[in-house]
Amino acid sequence: MIPVAVTIALAAFSIAFVLSLWRLVRGPDAIDRVLALDTLYINAIAIIVLLGLAQGTTVYFEAALLIAALGFVGTVALAKYLGRGSVIE
Amino acid sequence: MIAELLVSLFILVGAFFGLTGSMGLARLPDFYTRLHGPTKATTLGVGGVLIASILHFSLMGPALSLRELLIALFLFLTAPVSAHVLAKAGVRRGIASRAPLPDELKKKSAEG
């Protein structure tokens, strides 16, 4: 039962990944692209955790944690740069 | 059996919310509405998958597995912060909204 659910969820998150890639290409403003990148890394975390579930290992969680931390910092830095012209005042 | 059912349920609920959030990002009309999809629905979707992972590795593994809780906690703390920062950057860049902006924001975005 779990493999079926994981397969469905992987398909759903892959579609979600492609949808946010589409928004990344489409724009129209730079801040929309930052939002698309934010969604992209959240979807990547979900896919990594699902892969860990499918293979029955816990070695992927450090990678997911790293992506979560660096993705947040990247989003805030890009948003500050686009909103104010500088990252650190 | 019940554990498997529960894990599958959380995975499917998470997948549904994740897909819904990204569809919102792709289809909604302007930046401020688009902000809702990823920052709320997708975060909830990842939360569901992480709860499923905690249940799976705790109930079928040798010991309690709480490392996913760290990821979930971090995501749930940072998603509102990044949404707020993105919305502020959008207002400062003067991005058009379908709804009328409040007066004080109009003044601020006119200043630059």
Backbone of each chain as ProteinMPNN parsed JSONL, in Angstrom:
{"seq_chain_A": "MIPVAVTIALAAFSIAFVLSLWRLVRGPDAIDRVLALDTLYINAIAIIVLLGLAQGTTVYFEAALLIAALGFVGTVALAKYLGRGSVIE", "coords_chain_A": {"N_chain_A": [[0.827, -1.206, 0.0], [1.927, 1.236, 0.825], [4.061, 1.636, -1.133], [2.483, 2.181, -3.45], [1.151, 4.55, -2.707], [3.394, 6.183, -2.364], [4.356, 6.268, -4.966], [2.241, 7.592, -6.314], [2.349, 10.021, -4.941], [4.928, 10.879, -5.601], [4.603, 11.289, -8.328], [2.71, 13.376, -8.216], [4.193, 15.401, -6.911], [6.204, 15.709, -8.765], [4.819, 16.795, -10.925], [4.087, 19.158, -9.657], [6.611, 20.287, -9.348], [7.312, 20.728, -12.048], [5.339, 22.607, -12.67], [6.127, 24.761, -11.047], [8.583, 25.265, -12.207], [7.697, 26.173, -14.651], [6.506, 28.601, -13.929], [8.809, 29.842, -13.113], [10.167, 30.212, -15.531], [8.327, 31.754, -16.915], [7.82, 34.129, -15.485], [6.041, 37.062, -14.573], [7.588, 39.131, -13.388], [10.735, 39.73, -11.684], [10.443, 39.106, -8.99], [8.415, 37.253, -8.976], [9.793, 35.117, -9.997], [11.55, 34.591, -7.929], [9.721, 33.71, -6.018], [8.892, 31.41, -7.355], [11.256, 29.919, -7.247], [11.375, 29.525, -4.495], [9.142, 27.854, -4.109], [10.05, 25.752, -5.62], [12.246, 24.693, -4.159], [10.942, 23.786, -1.895], [9.321, 21.793, -2.979], [11.36, 20.116, -3.826], [12.38, 19.217, -1.375], [10.21, 17.692, -0.505], [10.225, 15.677, -2.472], [12.692, 14.474, -1.98], [12.306, 13.454, 0.626], [10.264, 11.65, 0.072], [11.624, 9.879, -1.609], [13.397, 8.795, 0.25], [11.501, 7.469, 1.836], [10.606, 5.592, -0.045], [12.856, 4.035, -0.509], [13.458, 3.192, 1.975], [15.455, 4.238, 3.634], [17.223, 6.461, 5.904], [19.125, 8.242, 5.186], [18.818, 10.454, 3.595], [17.866, 12.647, 4.933], [19.492, 14.599, 6.015], [20.314, 15.933, 3.745], [17.846, 17.014, 2.955], [17.379, 18.746, 5.09], [19.514, 20.524, 4.806], [18.872, 21.665, 2.306], [16.496, 22.935, 3.035], [17.421, 24.868, 4.893], [19.333, 26.403, 3.396], [17.775, 27.188, 1.238], [15.863, 28.875, 2.412], [17.504, 30.985, 3.329], [18.492, 31.855, 0.867], [16.115, 32.707, -0.419], [15.311, 34.862, 1.24], [17.528, 36.563, 0.978], [17.519, 37.133, -1.792], [14.983, 38.352, -2.03], [15.322, 40.592, -0.403], [17.33, 41.865, -1.807], [16.023, 42.436, -4.229], [13.95, 44.036, -3.306], [15.097, 46.197, -1.918], [17.553, 46.821, -2.973], [19.884, 46.186, -1.726], [21.467, 43.589, 0.176], [22.411, 43.457, 2.836], [22.108, 45.998, 5.145]], "CA_chain_A": [[0.0, 0.0, 0.0], [2.793, 2.415, 0.89], [4.693, 1.928, -2.426], [1.525, 2.811, -4.373], [0.963, 5.933, -2.265], [4.622, 6.937, -2.631], [4.428, 6.504, -6.414], [1.286, 8.655, -6.643], [2.838, 11.289, -4.397], [6.09, 11.306, -6.402], [4.061, 11.851, -9.577], [2.088, 14.672, -7.918], [5.209, 16.421, -6.626], [6.929, 15.991, -10.006], [3.992, 17.76, -11.66], [4.215, 20.434, -8.947], [7.958, 20.769, -9.694], [7.266, 21.265, -13.41], [4.519, 23.816, -12.645], [6.889, 25.894, -10.526], [9.583, 25.594, -13.233], [7.009, 26.969, -15.665], [6.391, 29.948, -13.391], [10.174, 30.394, -13.102], [10.496, 30.662, -16.888], [7.326, 32.691, -17.393], [7.924, 35.416, -14.791], [6.616, 38.106, -15.424], [8.546, 39.994, -12.699], [11.806, 38.978, -11.026], [9.999, 38.626, -7.68], [7.675, 36.019, -9.262], [10.78, 34.05, -10.191], [12.033, 34.226, -6.598], [8.654, 32.902, -5.425], [8.937, 30.103, -8.011], [12.407, 29.21, -6.685], [10.971, 29.131, -3.15], [8.287, 26.665, -4.262], [10.882, 24.684, -6.19], [13.027, 23.987, -3.137], [10.018, 23.059, -1.006], [8.965, 20.561, -3.688], [12.533, 19.244, -3.824], [12.426, 18.574, -0.057], [9.177, 16.644, -0.482], [10.645, 14.563, -3.322], [13.787, 13.777, -1.296], [11.736, 12.666, 1.728], [9.528, 10.521, -0.518], [12.621, 8.907, -2.057], [13.827, 8.105, 1.458], [10.425, 6.539, 2.197], [10.523, 4.51, -1.025], [14.011, 3.149, -0.394], [13.572, 2.729, 3.347], [16.653, 4.711, 4.325], [17.102, 7.789, 6.503], [20.336, 9.013, 4.904], [18.55, 11.635, 2.789], [17.257, 13.735, 5.678], [20.446, 15.7, 6.162], [20.233, 16.71, 2.5], [16.603, 17.791, 2.991], [17.558, 19.826, 6.072], [20.415, 21.509, 4.192], [18.127, 22.4, 1.283], [15.555, 23.818, 3.724], [18.133, 26.01, 5.482], [19.931, 27.268, 2.38], [16.705, 27.756, 0.43], [15.291, 30.018, 3.138], [18.461, 32.098, 3.295], [18.527, 32.359, -0.5], [14.889, 33.46, -0.704], [15.322, 36.145, 1.951], [18.554, 37.428, 0.395], [17.065, 37.612, -3.103], [13.854, 39.269, -1.857], [15.855, 41.862, 0.119], [18.056, 42.536, -2.887], [15.075, 42.972, -5.21], [13.095, 45.049, -2.709], [15.787, 47.382, -1.391], [18.772, 47.11, -3.691], [21.052, 45.655, -1.039], [21.094, 42.469, 1.038], [22.692, 43.853, 4.214], [22.238, 47.464, 5.185]], "C_chain_A": [[0.867, 1.264, 0.0], [3.512, 2.673, -0.442], [3.763, 2.597, -3.428], [1.348, 4.28, -4.014], [2.19, 6.77, -2.577], [4.744, 7.232, -4.117], [3.494, 7.631, -6.832], [1.815, 10.008, -6.176], [4.041, 11.793, -5.174], [5.621, 11.914, -7.719], [3.492, 13.236, -9.315], [3.152, 15.737, -7.691], [6.07, 16.701, -7.85], [6.151, 16.982, -10.861], [4.107, 19.137, -11.013], [5.556, 21.091, -9.272], [7.954, 21.43, -11.073], [6.45, 22.556, -13.449], [5.315, 24.996, -12.102], [8.037, 26.253, -11.474], [8.964, 26.473, -14.314], [6.867, 28.413, -15.2], [7.756, 30.631, -13.357], [10.553, 30.925, -14.476], [9.604, 31.826, -17.296], [7.45, 34.074, -16.752], [6.587, 35.885, -14.262], [7.653, 38.984, -14.713], [9.612, 39.127, -12.04], [11.33, 38.39, -9.698], [9.128, 37.374, -7.835], [8.636, 34.847, -9.409], [11.354, 33.617, -8.847], [11.004, 33.342, -5.89], [8.643, 31.497, -6.031], [10.104, 29.27, -7.477], [12.095, 28.701, -5.283], [10.12, 27.864, -3.2], [9.094, 25.465, -4.732], [11.649, 23.945, -5.095], [12.132, 23.247, -2.148], [9.588, 21.745, -1.66], [10.13, 19.581, -3.701], [12.659, 18.518, -2.49], [11.425, 17.431, -0.003], [9.623, 15.437, -1.296], [11.758, 13.768, -2.643], [13.245, 12.904, -0.171], [10.979, 11.454, 1.189], [10.481, 9.453, -1.043], [13.15, 8.113, -0.87], [12.801, 7.089, 1.92], [10.419, 5.333, 1.259], [11.667, 3.523, -0.845], [14.244, 2.679, 1.032], [14.851, 3.133, 4.055], [16.403, 6.097, 4.905], [18.296, 8.672, 6.15], [20.048, 10.309, 4.163], [18.144, 12.842, 3.622], [18.204, 14.894, 5.917], [20.414, 16.586, 4.923], [18.984, 17.588, 2.51], [16.738, 18.972, 3.941], [18.443, 20.93, 5.514], [19.678, 22.341, 3.16], [17.161, 23.373, 1.935], [16.271, 25.058, 4.243], [18.644, 26.954, 4.399], [18.868, 27.912, 1.494], [16.079, 28.961, 1.102], [16.222, 31.216, 3.074], [18.508, 32.718, 1.903], [17.299, 33.195, -0.839], [14.924, 34.826, -0.053], [16.354, 37.084, 1.338], [18.097, 37.985, -0.942], [15.935, 38.622, -2.965], [14.349, 40.608, -1.336], [16.584, 42.612, -0.977], [17.088, 43.179, -3.869], [14.244, 44.107, -4.619], [13.829, 46.319, -2.343], [17.065, 47.728, -2.134], [20.023, 46.656, -2.981], [20.6, 44.554, -0.092], [21.257, 42.851, 2.501], [22.881, 45.36, 4.24], [23.212, 47.896, 6.265]], "O_chain_A": [[0.59, 2.226, -0.716], [3.577, 3.827, -0.865], [4.188, 3.478, -4.176], [1.388, 5.151, -4.883], [2.072, 7.92, -3.001], [5.184, 8.316, -4.5], [3.877, 8.516, -7.598], [1.746, 11.003, -6.898], [4.175, 12.997, -5.391], [6.163, 12.92, -8.177], [3.743, 14.169, -10.079], [3.04, 16.848, -8.21], [6.614, 17.797, -7.981], [6.729, 17.895, -11.451], [4.212, 20.152, -11.702], [5.629, 22.307, -9.45], [8.498, 22.517, -11.263], [6.804, 23.493, -14.164], [5.206, 26.108, -12.62], [8.43, 27.417, -11.546], [9.602, 27.391, -14.829], [7.08, 29.343, -15.978], [7.856, 31.843, -13.546], [11.19, 31.973, -14.582], [10.059, 32.77, -17.941], [7.208, 35.084, -17.413], [5.991, 35.121, -13.503], [8.527, 39.538, -15.381], [9.413, 37.926, -11.858], [11.758, 37.301, -9.315], [9.098, 36.527, -6.942], [8.333, 33.727, -8.998], [11.618, 32.434, -8.632], [11.359, 32.354, -5.246], [8.418, 30.513, -5.327], [9.967, 28.063, -7.275], [12.489, 27.595, -4.913], [10.342, 26.923, -2.438], [8.866, 24.33, -4.313], [11.702, 22.716, -5.096], [12.516, 22.202, -1.623], [9.5, 20.713, -0.995], [9.933, 18.37, -3.601], [13.005, 17.337, -2.46], [11.735, 16.341, 0.477], [9.429, 14.298, -0.872], [11.777, 12.54, -2.713], [13.661, 11.756, -0.017], [11.039, 10.369, 1.766], [10.195, 8.261, -0.941], [13.332, 6.899, -0.964], [13.153, 5.988, 2.344], [10.249, 4.197, 1.7], [11.482, 2.316, -1.006], [15.128, 1.858, 1.279], [15.291, 2.449, 4.979], [15.504, 6.817, 4.47], [18.47, 9.736, 6.743], [20.912, 11.182, 4.093], [18.077, 13.954, 3.096], [17.773, 16.043, 6.012], [20.477, 17.812, 5.015], [19.038, 18.756, 2.127], [16.271, 20.071, 3.642], [18.176, 22.115, 5.711], [19.821, 23.563, 3.121], [17.005, 24.501, 1.468], [15.788, 26.176, 4.059], [18.419, 28.162, 4.468], [19.033, 29.047, 1.047], [15.793, 29.962, 0.445], [15.786, 32.334, 2.799], [18.557, 33.939, 1.759], [17.408, 34.251, -1.462], [14.611, 35.833, -0.688], [16.089, 38.277, 1.19], [18.264, 39.176, -1.207], [15.906, 39.627, -3.675], [13.863, 41.655, -1.765], [16.484, 43.834, -1.079], [17.289, 44.316, -4.296], [13.87, 45.037, -5.332], [13.265, 47.409, -2.44], [17.609, 48.816, -1.948], [21.114, 46.721, -3.547], [19.469, 44.58, 0.393], [20.366, 42.609, 3.316], [23.677, 45.927, 3.492], [23.446, 49.092, 6.444]]}, "seq_chain_B": "MIAELLVSLFILVGAFFGLTGSMGLARLPDFYTRLHGPTKATTLGVGGVLIASILHFSLMGPALSLRELLIALFLFLTAPVSAHVLAKAGVRRGIASRAPLPDELKKKSAEG", "coords_chain_B": {"N_chain_B": [[-0.789, -2.91, 9.707], [-2.815, -0.933, 10.187], [-1.008, 1.064, 10.649], [0.289, 1.202, 8.172], [-1.852, 2.091, 6.616], [-2.322, 4.591, 7.749], [0.117, 5.901, 7.216], [0.068, 5.904, 4.399], [-2.198, 7.463, 3.992], [-1.395, 9.977, 5.031], [0.688, 10.519, 3.258], [-0.705, 10.743, 0.817], [-2.472, 12.869, 1.341], [-0.579, 14.887, 1.762], [0.593, 14.964, -0.796], [-1.586, 15.849, -2.305], [-1.994, 18.473, -1.271], [0.468, 19.631, -1.869], [0.518, 19.562, -4.68], [-1.732, 21.156, -5.18], [-0.884, 23.644, -4.166], [1.238, 24.283, -5.928], [-0.135, 24.395, -8.321], [-1.677, 26.612, -7.804], [0.366, 28.514, -7.766], [1.089, 28.452, -10.45], [-1.228, 29.206, -11.815], [-2.755, 31.336, -10.703], [-3.858, 34.844, -10.879], [-2.345, 37.304, -10.15], [0.674, 38.619, -8.524], [0.33, 38.825, -5.698], [-1.811, 37.163, -5.092], [-0.732, 34.812, -5.978], [1.188, 34.372, -4.119], [-0.066, 33.053, -2.056], [-0.498, 30.308, -2.667], [2.024, 28.621, -2.795], [3.197, 29.296, -0.279], [1.448, 28.557, 1.728], [-0.216, 26.232, 1.084], [1.644, 24.424, -0.128], [3.571, 24.197, 1.858], [2.067, 22.96, 3.855], [1.611, 20.571, 2.505], [4.212, 19.434, 2.311], [4.564, 19.16, 5.034], [2.674, 17.142, 5.597], [3.84, 14.957, 4.217], [6.196, 14.748, 5.67], [5.228, 14.087, 8.221], [4.171, 11.584, 7.599], [6.572, 10.271, 7.041], [7.85, 10.359, 9.556], [6.061, 8.725, 11.025], [6.312, 6.317, 9.584], [9.067, 5.566, 9.843], [9.244, 5.479, 12.587], [7.374, 3.587, 13.446], [7.984, 1.292, 11.999], [10.692, 1.076, 12.077], [13.68, 0.585, 14.124], [13.735, 2.426, 16.238], [12.406, 5.508, 17.714], [12.012, 8.037, 15.338], [12.929, 11.197, 14.873], [14.041, 13.093, 13.272], [12.888, 14.169, 11.028], [11.077, 15.852, 12.117], [12.542, 18.061, 12.76], [13.08, 19.17, 10.223], [10.421, 19.744, 9.479], [9.649, 21.558, 11.475], [11.465, 23.63, 10.977], [10.71, 24.364, 8.349], [8.05, 25.192, 8.814], [8.482, 27.333, 10.443], [9.941, 29.069, 8.792], [8.5, 29.501, 6.421], [6.281, 31.443, 6.685], [7.863, 33.697, 7.228], [9.442, 34.017, 4.9], [7.386, 34.44, 3.091], [6.364, 36.885, 4.006], [8.593, 38.562, 3.623], [8.845, 38.404, 0.847], [6.383, 39.511, 0.044], [6.682, 42.108, 1.003], [8.832, 42.954, -0.547], [7.596, 42.848, -3.033], [5.65, 44.89, -2.778], [7.335, 47.096, -2.453], [8.569, 47.119, -4.932], [6.491, 47.997, -6.373], [4.545, 46.363, -7.597], [1.719, 45.606, -9.544], [-1.543, 45.159, -8.206], [-4.521, 43.187, -8.141], [-6.52, 43.746, -6.376], [-7.4, 46.852, -4.782], [-4.698, 48.733, -3.41], [-4.006, 49.429, 0.076], [-4.1, 52.834, 1.423], [-1.78, 53.751, 2.787], [0.16, 51.978, 1.918], [0.175, 52.57, -0.773], [1.29, 55.125, -0.759], [3.832, 54.464, 0.183], [4.834, 52.773, -1.811], [4.92, 54.53, -3.875], [6.923, 56.226, -3.084], [9.087, 54.603, -3.441]], "CA_chain_B": [[-1.864, -2.651, 8.744], [-3.344, 0.415, 10.449], [0.114, 1.99, 10.47], [0.459, 1.402, 6.728], [-2.976, 2.902, 6.135], [-2.115, 5.951, 8.226], [1.234, 6.48, 6.47], [-0.398, 6.155, 3.028], [-3.133, 8.583, 4.04], [-0.644, 11.228, 5.183], [1.421, 10.771, 2.008], [-1.623, 11.196, -0.234], [-2.928, 14.221, 1.695], [0.543, 15.778, 1.482], [0.745, 15.115, -2.251], [-2.694, 16.679, -2.783], [-1.773, 19.88, -0.949], [1.63, 20.103, -2.615], [0.102, 19.814, -6.07], [-2.648, 22.3, -5.183], [-0.106, 24.863, -3.993], [1.991, 24.632, -7.133], [-1.104, 24.815, -9.332], [-1.983, 28.003, -7.476], [1.502, 29.333, -8.223], [1.127, 28.538, -11.907], [-2.454, 29.65, -12.475], [-3.442, 32.51, -10.148], [-3.64, 35.958, -11.799], [-1.307, 38.308, -9.887], [1.731, 38.18, -7.602], [-0.093, 38.718, -4.294], [-2.611, 35.939, -4.941], [0.161, 33.683, -6.207], [1.953, 34.172, -2.893], [-0.796, 32.176, -1.129], [-0.4, 28.883, -2.97], [3.239, 27.955, -2.323], [3.622, 29.493, 1.102], [0.571, 27.888, 2.689], [-0.613, 24.87, 0.707], [2.784, 23.54, -0.359], [4.193, 23.917, 3.15], [1.234, 21.941, 4.5], [1.838, 19.309, 1.795], [5.474, 18.869, 2.783], [4.318, 18.745, 6.417], [2.031, 15.832, 5.562], [4.821, 13.931, 3.827], [7.152, 14.579, 6.777], [4.539, 13.322, 9.277], [4.147, 10.196, 7.129], [7.917, 9.724, 7.188], [8.061, 10.126, 10.991], [5.276, 7.55, 11.41], [6.858, 5.126, 8.932], [10.352, 5.132, 10.405], [9.105, 5.211, 14.016], [6.593, 2.376, 13.698], [8.563, 0.115, 11.356], [12.118, 1.027, 12.319], [14.066, 0.132, 15.452], [13.56, 3.419, 17.297], [11.71, 6.73, 17.353], [12.793, 8.823, 14.385], [12.375, 12.55, 14.963], [14.813, 14.076, 12.519], [11.99, 14.867, 10.108], [10.416, 16.91, 12.884], [13.424, 19.226, 12.644], [12.807, 19.772, 8.914], [9.063, 20.287, 9.485], [9.668, 22.735, 12.335], [12.188, 24.683, 10.264], [9.882, 24.847, 7.234], [6.868, 25.894, 9.303], [8.922, 28.628, 10.975], [10.503, 29.973, 7.788], [7.585, 29.803, 5.307], [5.645, 32.757, 6.836], [8.861, 34.772, 7.162], [9.808, 34.288, 3.51], [6.217, 35.033, 2.43], [6.311, 38.283, 4.411], [9.683, 39.3, 2.972], [8.533, 38.489, -0.581], [5.285, 40.45, -0.142], [7.216, 43.449, 1.205], [9.625, 43.289, -1.73], [6.657, 43.111, -4.115], [5.07, 46.222, -2.575], [8.376, 48.096, -2.708], [8.807, 47.203, -6.377], [5.31, 48.583, -6.99], [3.875, 45.399, -8.459], [0.288, 45.875, -9.603], [-2.402, 44.205, -7.536], [-5.894, 43.232, -8.657], [-7.263, 44.457, -5.354], [-6.786, 48.157, -4.524], [-3.764, 48.745, -2.285], [-4.336, 50.406, 1.123], [-3.52, 54.136, 1.13], [-0.415, 53.922, 3.303], [1.052, 51.214, 1.056], [0.28, 53.306, -2.031], [2.262, 56.177, -0.529], [5.153, 53.874, 0.344], [5.346, 52.256, -3.075], [5.209, 55.668, -4.737], [8.234, 56.734, -2.674], [10.113, 53.747, -4.04]], "C_chain_B": [[-2.427, -1.239, 8.933], [-2.247, 1.442, 10.242], [0.33, 2.27, 8.99], [-0.608, 2.323, 6.171], [-2.758, 4.372, 6.496], [-1.011, 6.641, 7.427], [0.798, 6.822, 5.052], [-1.318, 7.365, 2.988], [-2.383, 9.911, 4.131], [0.118, 11.557, 3.91], [0.486, 11.35, 0.952], [-2.157, 12.595, 0.062], [-1.823, 15.242, 1.401], [0.708, 16.029, -0.001], [-0.345, 16.015, -2.806], [-2.419, 18.157, -2.518], [-0.573, 20.446, -1.687], [1.279, 20.439, -4.044], [-0.808, 21.027, -6.149], [-1.88, 23.617, -5.074], [0.623, 25.258, -5.252], [1.069, 24.999, -8.283], [-1.528, 26.249, -9.084], [-0.885, 28.925, -7.964], [1.463, 29.502, -9.732], [-0.07, 29.269, -12.479], [-3.063, 30.944, -11.95], [-2.996, 33.789, -10.853], [-2.535, 36.944, -11.422], [-0.392, 37.862, -8.736], [1.209, 37.937, -6.197], [-1.003, 37.525, -4.071], [-1.73, 34.713, -5.094], [0.966, 33.342, -4.955], [1.278, 33.16, -1.97], [-0.495, 30.704, -1.368], [0.821, 28.215, -2.378], [3.46, 28.081, -0.821], [2.688, 28.829, 2.103], [0.332, 26.435, 2.302], [0.588, 23.945, 0.551], [3.494, 23.213, 0.947], [3.412, 22.847, 3.906], [1.455, 20.577, 3.836], [3.121, 18.638, 2.237], [5.33, 18.402, 4.229], [3.665, 17.378, 6.475], [2.989, 14.716, 5.223], [5.797, 13.669, 4.972], [6.513, 13.82, 7.937], [4.469, 11.847, 8.892], [5.496, 9.527, 7.33], [8.238, 9.428, 8.657], [7.339, 8.856, 11.424], [5.91, 6.279, 10.868], [8.114, 4.651, 9.635], [10.269, 4.889, 11.905], [8.42, 3.873, 14.257], [7.237, 1.127, 13.111], [10.066, 0.021, 11.551], [12.409, 0.578, 13.741], [13.738, 1.133, 16.56], [12.765, 4.604, 16.776], [12.597, 7.562, 16.434], [12.205, 10.224, 14.322], [13.151, 13.585, 14.16], [13.953, 14.84, 11.523], [11.283, 16.017, 10.801], [11.208, 18.208, 12.798], [13.158, 19.961, 11.326], [11.439, 20.454, 8.93], [9.011, 21.573, 10.299], [10.323, 23.907, 11.613], [11.344, 25.257, 9.139], [8.7, 25.666, 7.735], [7.242, 27.219, 9.949], [9.301, 29.585, 9.863], [9.516, 30.336, 6.687], [6.86, 31.136, 5.491], [6.634, 33.899, 6.723], [9.202, 35.077, 5.713], [8.622, 34.873, 2.751], [6.124, 36.518, 2.745], [7.376, 39.101, 3.681], [9.387, 39.476, 1.483], [7.421, 39.507, -0.828], [5.78, 41.876, 0.008], [8.029, 43.894, -0.004], [8.711, 43.599, -2.909], [6.037, 44.501, -4.005], [6.095, 47.295, -2.9], [8.699, 48.233, -4.194], [7.603, 47.768, -7.116], [4.6, 47.645, -7.946], [2.374, 45.603, -8.379], [-0.491, 44.758, -8.93], [-3.794, 44.303, -8.138], [-6.785, 43.961, -7.663], [-6.609, 45.818, -5.148], [-5.873, 48.08, -3.295], [-4.285, 49.693, -1.211], [-3.564, 51.707, 0.906], [-2.071, 54.263, 1.581], [0.578, 53.15, 2.434], [1.253, 51.925, -0.269], [1.333, 54.393, -1.911], [3.685, 55.601, -0.517], [5.7, 53.398, -0.999], [5.59, 53.387, -4.07], [6.576, 56.261, -4.387], [9.365, 55.861, -3.208], [10.502, 52.655, -3.178]], "O_chain_B": [[-2.51, -0.455, 7.987], [-2.489, 2.538, 9.737], [0.528, 3.417, 8.589], [-0.327, 3.214, 5.369], [-2.973, 5.271, 5.682], [-1.154, 7.79, 7.011], [1.115, 7.899, 4.548], [-1.239, 8.189, 2.077], [-2.691, 10.856, 3.404], [0.199, 12.72, 3.514], [0.826, 12.32, 0.274], [-2.284, 13.417, -0.846], [-2.086, 16.319, 0.866], [0.935, 17.162, -0.426], [-0.083, 16.85, -3.673], [-2.583, 18.995, -3.404], [-0.584, 21.609, -2.09], [1.69, 21.475, -4.566], [-0.685, 21.839, -7.066], [-2.172, 24.58, -5.783], [0.635, 26.432, -5.621], [1.43, 25.815, -9.13], [-1.72, 27.019, -10.025], [-1.16, 29.993, -8.512], [1.77, 30.579, -10.242], [0.047, 29.898, -13.531], [-3.816, 31.598, -12.671], [-1.882, 33.841, -11.375], [-1.825, 37.397, -12.32], [-0.654, 36.862, -8.067], [1.591, 36.956, -5.558], [-0.987, 36.927, -2.995], [-1.943, 33.698, -4.431], [1.373, 32.199, -4.749], [1.95, 32.484, -1.191], [-0.267, 29.941, -0.429], [0.684, 27.325, -1.539], [3.855, 27.12, -0.159], [3.101, 28.561, 3.232], [0.628, 25.519, 3.069], [0.568, 22.813, 1.035], [3.967, 22.092, 1.135], [3.993, 21.949, 4.516], [1.483, 19.551, 4.515], [3.144, 17.438, 2.507], [5.896, 17.38, 4.615], [4.04, 16.542, 7.297], [2.969, 13.657, 5.85], [6.181, 12.526, 5.222], [7.172, 12.998, 8.573], [4.675, 10.967, 9.727], [5.57, 8.367, 7.736], [8.82, 8.391, 8.974], [7.918, 8.008, 12.103], [6.037, 5.284, 11.583], [8.226, 3.477, 9.987], [11.109, 4.181, 12.46], [8.813, 3.114, 15.142], [7.07, 0.03, 13.645], [10.665, -1.005, 11.228], [11.492, 0.229, 14.484], [13.49, 0.735, 17.698], [12.481, 4.711, 15.583], [13.779, 7.767, 16.712], [11.115, 10.422, 13.786], [12.96, 14.789, 14.329], [14.231, 15.996, 11.204], [10.932, 17.02, 10.179], [10.642, 19.301, 12.768], [13.028, 21.185, 11.294], [11.295, 21.585, 8.464], [8.407, 22.559, 9.877], [9.813, 25.027, 11.63], [11.258, 26.475, 8.978], [8.375, 26.707, 7.165], [6.421, 28.134, 10.004], [9.026, 30.782, 9.955], [9.671, 31.386, 6.064], [6.814, 31.918, 4.541], [6.303, 34.957, 6.186], [9.251, 36.242, 5.318], [8.809, 35.708, 1.866], [5.838, 37.325, 1.86], [7.1, 40.193, 3.183], [9.634, 40.539, 0.913], [7.488, 40.28, -1.785], [5.371, 42.762, -0.743], [7.942, 45.043, -0.439], [8.998, 44.499, -3.699], [5.909, 45.211, -5.003], [5.771, 48.291, -3.547], [9.056, 49.313, -4.664], [7.66, 47.996, -8.325], [4.106, 48.074, -8.989], [1.815, 45.755, -7.293], [-0.16, 43.58, -9.057], [-4.206, 45.37, -8.592], [-7.691, 44.7, -8.05], [-5.397, 45.947, -5.317], [-6.211, 47.461, -2.286], [-4.947, 50.677, -1.542], [-2.501, 51.701, 0.285], [-1.234, 54.807, 0.861], [1.705, 53.601, 2.229], [2.345, 51.901, -0.835], [2.159, 54.581, -2.804], [4.606, 56.159, -1.112], [6.879, 53.589, -1.299], [6.375, 53.231, -5.005], [7.298, 56.737, -5.262], [10.481, 56.342, -3.404], [11.358, 51.851, -3.548]]}, "name": "protein", "num_of_chains": 2, "seq": "MIPVAVTIALAAFSIAFVLSLWRLVRGPDAIDRVLALDTLYINAIAIIVLLGLAQGTTVYFEAALLIAALGFVGTVALAKYLGRGSVIEMIAELLVSLFILVGAFFGLTGSMGLARLPDFYTRLHGPTKATTLGVGGVLIASILHFSLMGPALSLRELLIALFLFLTAPVSAHVLAKAGVRRGIASRAPLPDELKKKSAEG"}
